Amino acid sequence: MRKTLGRVLPVAVLIGTMGTAGLTAQTATAAEPAAAAQATAGQGSAADIKDQILAIPGMSLIEEKPYPGYRFFVLNYEQPVDHRQPWKGTFKQRITLLHKDVSRPTVFYTSGYNVNTNPRRAEPTTIVDGNQLSMEYRFFNPSRPDPADWSKLDIWQAASDQHRLFTALKKIYPKNWLSTGASKGGMTATYFERFYPRDMDGVVAYVAPNDVVNKEDSAYDRFFGKVGTKECRDKLNNVQREALIRREPLEAKYKAAAAENGWTFNTVGSLDKAFEAVVLDYTWAFWQYSLLADCATIPDAKTATDQQIWDTVDTISGFSAYADQGLETYTPYYYQAGTQLGSPDIKQPHLKGLSRYGYQPPRNFVPRDIPMTFQPAAMADVDTWVRNNAHQMLFVYGQNDPWGAEPFHLGYGVRDSYVMIAPGANHGANVAKLQDGEKALATARILQWAGVAPAADVFRADGAAPQAAAPLAAPDPVLDQTDLRRDSLRR
C-alpha cells in the first residue's frame, strides 16, 4: 500500500560514486516511538499477540522462543497448493514472526529458501526498528506439498503465498510494510512486487540477479575478465587448471571423502561430473563469498601439493555441493533456475581442453523424475515491469559479486526507486556497505517508506537526504547475524 508523497523525488540510478555534497545533518525523529515499542514488547500487549496470531484461520504454533525485547514465534500457515484452484489441496508453510509491537512497521523477509527458525533481523528491520515476518519458500522441506506437483512451484504461486500471508496479518499489524530479501530472496521480493504491487509500502532487494535472456550470458564473461586484479584472477584460474590437470589424484581423494561421508552422485550422474562442477565453480564462488584481500590465501598452483589444491577448492566451492546429499536441500532452487529464473553459463577459456562437461545446466542437478520445461517469458515480464513501473524500490548490489553482472535496471517511468552499488563488496552487499551519501539516502528512503520518519524531517527541499539518517534499532550481535552461504544463490 503505497503512501502518496507530497513531493516526488527525481528518478535516480545511483552507481556507487555519488558524493555527500549538499547533504544536511537533520535527524529522523522516530526514536521516541521506537523506545515506547521497546518498553512494551514482551509485556501485556505482546502476550495478547499470540492469541491474535493463532486466531487466524489455518495458523498453528510450532514453538515460541524467548528473546529480550521481542516475542518470537515459529508457525505453520496452511496455504493452497495452487492459488488458482485453492480447493485442490493445501500444504503447511513454515513461517516465523519476530514481534516488536503492533504500532511499529513490519518487514516481510524471505531468503527464497528455508526459513531460519532462530530469531534474526534483516537490515531493513533494524533500520525501521520493526516487526519481521519471515516465510519459507514453497517446496523447501518441510514446506512441501505431499505429493509434490512441481508445476506448482513458480514465481507467481510463491508471490501469492506472500500476498495471502500479508492479507491475513495486515489486520493485526496495520502500520506500513516493507518486503526484503537477499540473493534469491531479493528476487522473491521483486517478483512479489511485480504481481502484487499494492501490498507493500517499499521494497529493498539485495543482490538480486536479473537473467532476462537465459542464453545470453556474455555479461558474466565480461565480469570475470575485469573483476579484482589480474594477479588475483590469474591465481584463481591457475588453481582451476591445476585441479583439472590433477583430476586423477584429486578424484581419488573425492572417492575417499564420498565413502567416509556417504555421498552418492545419482542426480548429477557420476563422481567425475560432480568433481568438475565443483572445480568450475571455484572462481565464481571466490568472488561471491570472498573479498579481494582474500586472494592472499589462494595457493600458488605451480608449487601447491595435491592436498593444498584439494583444500582450497573444498573451502571455497565445497566438494559436498553436487553430491545427492548436497543437492537435495536445493532441488527447488535448481528446478526454478531451470524453469523460470535462468542460470549463468560462463566460457572459462583458460580451461579449454581440460573441461569435459563445461558449465553444467540446472537440469543436471534435479532428479530426472521431476519434469522441467524452461519458460523464457517469465524473467522478461518481470524485467519489463520493473523498468516501467518500479515505485519505492531499492536494489543494492556488490561491485565484485558475479551475480550483479546482470542486475535490474530502472527506466524513465519509475518513481522514487534506486539502484546502488557497494564498492568492493561481494554477495553480502547491503546498505551499510554503501558509500556515505548513498547510505544516507537509502536509509532515509527506507525510514520514510516505513512511515517512521516524516518527509519533512528526512529530506531537504532539494530532495537530498541528511547524513544523519541512521537505523533506529541498536545493533544486536545475535539478531543481526548473517550467513552468507546459507541464503545465497547456488551455482
Rosetta blueprint (number, residue, H / E / L):
1 M L
2 R L
3 K L
4 T L
5 L L
6 G L
7 R L
8 V L
9 L L
10 P L
11 V L
12 A L
13 V L
14 L L
15 I L
16 G L
17 T L
18 M L
19 G L
20 T L
21 A L
22 G L
23 L L
24 T L
25 A L
26 Q L
27 T L
28 A L
29 T L
30 A L
31 A H
32 E H
33 P H
34 A H
35 A H
36 A H
37 A H
38 Q H
39 A H
40 T H
41 A L
42 G L
43 Q L
44 G H
45 S H
46 A H
47 A H
48 D H
49 I H
50 K H
51 D H
52 Q H
53 I H
54 L H
55 A L
56 I L
57 P L
58 G L
59 M E
60 S E
61 L E
62 I E
63 E E
64 E E
65 K E
66 P E
67 Y E
68 P L
69 G L
70 Y E
71 R E
72 F E
73 F E
74 V E
75 L E
76 N E
77 Y E
78 E E
79 Q E
80 P E
81 V L
82 D L
83 H L
84 R L
85 Q L
86 P L
87 W L
88 K L
89 G L
90 T E
91 F E
92 K E
93 Q E
94 R E
95 I E
96 T E
97 L E
98 L E
99 H E
100 K L
101 D L
102 V L
103 S L
104 R L
105 P L
106 T E
107 V E
108 F E
109 Y E
110 T L
111 S L
112 G L
113 Y L
114 N L
115 V L
116 N L
117 T L
118 N L
119 P L
120 R L
121 R L
122 A L
123 E H
124 P H
125 T H
126 T H
127 I H
128 V H
129 D L
130 G L
131 N E
132 Q E
133 L E
134 S E
135 M E
136 E L
137 Y L
138 R L
139 F L
140 F L
141 N L
142 P L
143 S L
144 R L
145 P L
146 D L
147 P L
148 A L
149 D L
150 W H
151 S H
152 K H
153 L L
154 D L
155 I H
156 W H
157 Q H
158 A H
159 A H
160 S H
161 D H
162 Q H
163 H H
164 R H
165 L H
166 F H
167 T H
168 A H
169 L H
170 K H
171 K L
172 I L
173 Y L
174 P L
175 K L
176 N L
177 W E
178 L E
179 S E
180 T E
181 G E
182 A E
183 S L
184 K H
185 G H
186 G H
187 M H
188 T H
189 A H
190 T H
191 Y H
192 F H
193 E H
194 R H
195 F H
196 Y L
197 P L
198 R L
199 D L
200 M L
201 D L
202 G E
203 V E
204 V E
205 A E
206 Y E
207 V L
208 A L
209 P L
210 N L
211 D L
212 V L
213 V L
214 N L
215 K L
216 E L
217 D L
218 S H
219 A H
220 Y H
221 D H
222 R H
223 F H
224 F H
225 G H
226 K H
227 V L
228 G L
229 T L
230 K H
231 E H
232 C H
233 R H
234 D H
235 K H
236 L H
237 N H
238 N H
239 V H
240 Q H
241 R H
242 E H
243 A H
244 L H
245 I H
246 R L
247 R H
248 E H
249 P H
250 L H
251 E H
252 A H
253 K H
254 Y H
255 K H
256 A H
257 A H
258 A H
259 A H
260 E H
261 N H
262 G L
263 W L
264 T L
265 F L
266 N L
267 T L
268 V L
269 G L
270 S L
271 L H
272 D H
273 K H
274 A H
275 F H
276 E H
277 A H
278 V H
279 V H
280 L H
281 D L
282 Y H
283 T H
284 W H
285 A H
286 F H
287 W H
288 Q H
289 Y H
290 S L
291 L L
292 L H
293 A H
294 D H
295 C H
296 A H
297 T H
298 I L
299 P L
300 D L
301 A L
302 K L
303 T L
304 A L
305 T L
306 D H
307 Q H
308 Q H
309 I H
310 W H
311 D H
312 T H
313 V H
314 D H
315 T H
316 I H
317 S L
318 G L
319 F L
320 S L
321 A L
322 Y L
323 A L
324 D H
325 Q H
326 G H
327 L H
328 E H
329 T L
330 Y L
331 T H
332 P H
333 Y H
334 Y H
335 Y H
336 Q H
337 A H
338 G H
339 T H
340 Q H
341 L H
342 G L
343 S L
344 P L
345 D L
346 I L
347 K L
348 Q L
349 P H
350 H H
351 L H
352 K L
353 G L
354 L L
355 S L
356 R L
357 Y L
358 G L
359 Y L
360 Q L
361 P L
362 P H
363 R H
364 N H
365 F H
366 V L
367 P L
368 R L
369 D L
370 I L
371 P L
372 M L
373 T L
374 F L
375 Q L
376 P L
377 A H
378 A H
379 M H
380 A H
381 D H
382 V H
383 D H
384 T H
385 W H
386 V H
387 R H
388 N H
389 N H
390 A L
391 H E
392 Q L
393 M E
394 L E
395 F E
396 V E
397 Y E
398 G E
399 Q L
400 N L
401 D L
402 P H
403 W H
404 G H
405 A H
406 E L
407 P L
408 F L
409 H L
410 L L
411 G L
412 Y L
413 G L
414 V L
415 R E
416 D L
417 S L
418 Y E
419 V E
420 M E
421 I E
422 A E
423 P L
424 G L
425 A L
426 N L
427 H L
428 G L
429 A L
430 N L
431 V H
432 A H
433 K H
434 L L
435 Q L
436 D H
437 G H
438 E H
439 K H
440 A H
441 L H
442 A H
443 T H
444 A H
445 R H
446 I H
447 L H
448 Q H
449 W H
450 A L
451 G L
452 V L
453 A L
454 P L
455 A H
456 A H
457 D H
458 V H
459 F L
460 R L
461 A L
462 D L
463 G L
464 A L
465 A L
466 P L
467 Q L
468 A L
469 A L
470 A L
471 P L
472 L L
473 A L
474 A L
475 P L
476 D L
477 P L
478 V L
479 L L
480 D L
481 Q L
482 T L
483 D L
484 L L
485 R L
486 R L
487 D L
488 S L
489 L L
490 R L
491 R L
